[in-house]
Amino acid sequence: DAGVIQSPRHEVTEMGQEVTLRCKPISGHNSLFWYRQTMMRGLELLIYFNNNVPIDDSGMPEDRFSAKMPNASFSTLKIQPSEPRDSAVYFCASSFTRDSRGDTQYFGPGTRLTVL
Amino acid sequence: SQQGEEDPQALSIQEGENATMNCSYKTSINNLQWYRQNSGRGLVHLILIRSNEREKHSGRLRVTLDTSKKSSSLLITASRAADTASYFCATGKLGNTPLVFGKGTRLSVIA
């Protein structure tokens, strides 16, 4: 299994531009998580999906952030317009969830976003 | 809000020594997990201990869980330079809530 795949691995963009991050979860997993990691705030959960349905997006910083999961094998996190404070490493993780949400998560390699 | 809080924030030891990291949490849990993150990489799951377990081993890793004190410890024995990484605890609860990660302990193992 290739694991969780994220693209791009690095993104440098200018303030005001739209940024789209992509994630392919592990085949057969039914939960997908988007995280943001910075030195100041640590690892923050932005949004998670279960069976392609967004369950909790309370961690999304503001309306500039949106996430979709059109099918079981693909998700996107979009920032529009981007701002310098959005610079961080964005991780996608997936898991197979039965009754408990506290299941082991498998992380992708992350996308390092720099907004100038 | 952060559920798990790791202690210490940073730890530096010599190769061959044991490394102990602690995690405290606030509410009842279903399980507690430890993850490792190498610089510039994603988190990797190390071990999971359920709330009805007290101790678990995996290779050079030993995890303990004390639900009465709401705390866990991760012991890495005979550390190696390759163990240098950040270690995170994460708590899992029953119901519609995901894992909650702490801020991590940065471990440096000096050869």
Chai-1 contact restraints between the chains, C-beta under 6 A:
chainA,res_idxA,chainB,res_idxB,connection_type,confidence,min_distance_angstrom,max_distance_angstrom,comment,restraint_id
A,G42,B,K103,contact,1.0,0.0,6.0,A-B,restraint_1
A,L43,B,F101,contact,1.0,0.0,6.0,A-B,restraint_2
A,Y48,B,P98,contact,1.0,0.0,6.0,A-B,restraint_3
A,F91,B,G42,contact,1.0,0.0,6.0,A-B,restraint_4
A,S100,B,N30,contact,1.0,0.0,6.0,A-B,restraint_5
A,S100,B,L94,contact,1.0,0.0,6.0,A-B,restraint_6
A,R101,B,N96,contact,1.0,0.0,6.0,A-B,restraint_7
A,R101,B,T97,contact,1.0,0.0,6.0,A-B,restraint_8
A,R101,B,P98,contact,1.0,0.0,6.0,A-B,restraint_9
A,G102,B,N30,contact,1.0,0.0,6.0,A-B,restraint_10
A,G102,B,N31,contact,1.0,0.0,6.0,A-B,restraint_11
A,G102,B,G92,contact,1.0,0.0,6.0,A-B,restraint_12
A,G102,B,K93,contact,1.0,0.0,6.0,A-B,restraint_13
A,G102,B,L99,contact,1.0,0.0,6.0,A-B,restraint_14
A,T104,B,H45,contact,1.0,0.0,6.0,A-B,restraint_15
A,F107,B,G42,contact,1.0,0.0,6.0,A-B,restraint_16
A,F107,B,L43,contact,1.0,0.0,6.0,A-B,restraint_17
A,G108,B,G42,contact,1.0,0.0,6.0,A-B,restraint_18
A,P109,B,G42,contact,1.0,0.0,6.0,A-B,restraint_19
A,G110,B,G42,contact,1.0,0.0,6.0,A-B,restraint_20
